[in-house]
Amino acid sequence: MIKLFSALTSRRDFSDEVAHAPTTHHTYAGVDLEVTMADEISIAWYDTDWPEVPEVDFLVRHGIGRGTTVFDLGAHQSVYALLFAQRVGPDGKVVAVEASAHNADVSRRNRHLNRATNLEIVHAAVTQHAGTVSFGRGLNGQIGTFGDSETVAAMTIDDLADEHGVPNLIFLDIEGFEVRALHGAPRTLATTPAAFVEVHVGEGLEDAGDSADDLLAFFPAERYDRYLSDEHQRHPQPFTQHAYREMSRERFFLTAIPRRVRAR
């Protein structure tokens, strides 16, 4: 049930509009969270229980657990980041990076509501080069100049690793610029982190000049066990060329587990 916000809050952390938005309690893959309902996407995506989150459970089974560091890049309103924060525990860390000022505000409030002291919110876009970029103001925006856009700071994954430590997991959903972001991570990728990438075939990937094959090349088979999933098959399945050809015709998900990591 949605309820009005009543917890003590620092208004410095988020806007008055976000501070006065209603909230709701739901259970997401066994984790009870209080989440801000700040807009129509919040309500559509988060105002319901999630019986399972297969990709999070899969990653936890393959080593992303207590004491690890997670980069949630393109974190939206940080519901996934909060799930990881619960999994990694007080000795772990989650860094949630979100380019939309509105979504970053909601993320800060969601962190506050759930007392997630091991969650850091960063308002920035993840790109190949540091600097600034234009970002669409839509509720699920992407990098680019649109009719309504804002200028935001741009950071590389290597920048983030320098500031927050090398991640054990890169969880990446940035609406077509995933290959651009990985080009900004040579030092981080040299450490062979696990990865979960939403590959936006037909939804921005090609507009950025990239392809699913470009993405796959960052996670070679000699270093990673690779898995595929999509909206129809949420549970990651072992990579095969046939499955890859079928799934990579549209948006799909690639999970890459370092070969040195063994399932628990």
PyMOL commands that set and color helices and strands:
alter all, ss='L'
color gray80, all
select helices_A, chain A and resi 16-19+40-46+54-61+79-88+101-113+157-164+178-183+186-189+212-216+241-247
alter helices_A, ss='H'
color red, helices_A
select strands_A, chain A and resi 2-3+23-28+31-36+69-73+93-98+119-123+125-126+131-136+149-155+169-172+194-199+224-229+237-238+252-258
alter strands_A, ss='S'
color yellow, strands_A
deselect
rebuild
show_as cartoon
